[in-house]
Amino acid sequence: MDQDTFQAQSCADQLKALSEPLRLRIVDVLRHGEMTVGDIAEFLEAEVVTVSHHLGILKHAHLVTVRREGRFMVYSLRKDLLEQASGRAKQFLNLGCCRIEVPETKPE
C-alpha cells in the first residue's frame, strides 16, 4: 500500500508540536487573533524567550505563521487551522489528518 492517507509524518509532527501544555495555551491565545511574542508572553505570564522557543516549534510544524511588522514579529494561526463546526458554535483545529475539538469556554 503506497498511499499515505494520514500523511503520517506531517500529522505526527503537528501532534508532537501540540503535545506541550504551553504550546496548546499559545494556540488558544492565537485563536483570538494575531499577536507579538511579547503580547503572548505577557498574556500567558511566561518568559518571552520561552514563548519564542515554543512559537518556533509551532512554526516548524506549520501550525502558526509569522510576519514582520516593523521591528516586531507577529504570529497567527495558519489560515486553515481553525474551523467552525457547521451550524454550531464549536471550533476545532483541523490538522488534515485529524481534528481537535476546542473546549468551550467555561464561565468564571
N, C-alpha and C positions, 0 to 999 in steps of 0.2 A: 504494500500500500504506500504509494508515493505522496499522496495528498496529505498536507498537514492542516487539517480543518481548524484546529485550535491556534495555529501559528504559535506553537508551544514555546519557543524561546522568547518571543515578544511578550506573550502572556505571562510567562514565568518572571520575566524582568519587571513587568508592571506590578505584579502581585508582590514581588520581593520589595520593590520600592515603597509599596503601601503597607508593608508589614511592621513598620516602626510607628509607635504612637504619635510622636511629634510630627511625622510626615502626614499622617491622617489629619491631625489638627491643622496643619498648613493647608491641606486640600480643602478642609472645611471652611477655613477663613477665606480662601480664594474663590469659593462658590459665590461669594457676595460681590466679587469684582476684583479688578487688578490692584496690586499693592506693591510698594517697595519692600526691600528686605527689612529696613528699619521699622517700617509700619507693622509688618508681620511680627517682628521680634517684640515690639512694644505691646502689641495686642495679646501675644501669647506669653508675655513676661519671660522671654528667653533671650539668651545672648545672640547678638547679631551674627557672630561668627558661626554659631551652632545652626541658626536658621539658614544662613548662606550655604553651609555644607549640605544640609538636607534638601534645599532647593536645587542644588547641583545634581543630587541623586534623582530627584523627581524630573528634572530637565533631561537627564541622560536616559531615563525610562520613557521619555516623550509624553509625560503627563502634564507638564507645565511648559509655557513658552515665556520668553523674556525679550524685552525690547529696551533700548536705551532712550531715556528722556533726560537730556542734559547730562548731568553727572550721576544720575540715578538709574538703576536697573529696575524695571517694572515687570513684575511677574503676574501671569494669569494662567488659568486652567486652559489646557488645549481646547480649542473651539468645540470639538465634537465629543468631549469627555462627559460633560454634564448634560443629562437629558431629563425631560419631564415625562412621567408616565402619562400616557394619553388619557384624558378625561379625569385625571386625579392630580392632587397637589404634590404627590410623592416625587422625589427626584432620585436619580440613580447615576452612578458612574458607569459609562459604557466603555469597557476595555476592549471591545471587539470580540474577545474570546468568552467573556462573561460579563455580568452586570453586578454591581454592588449597590444595594439599596441604601440611600441616605436616611438615617433615622430622623423621625420628626422631632422638631424642637419641642422640649418639654417646658411648660410654663413654670416659672420660679415662684 
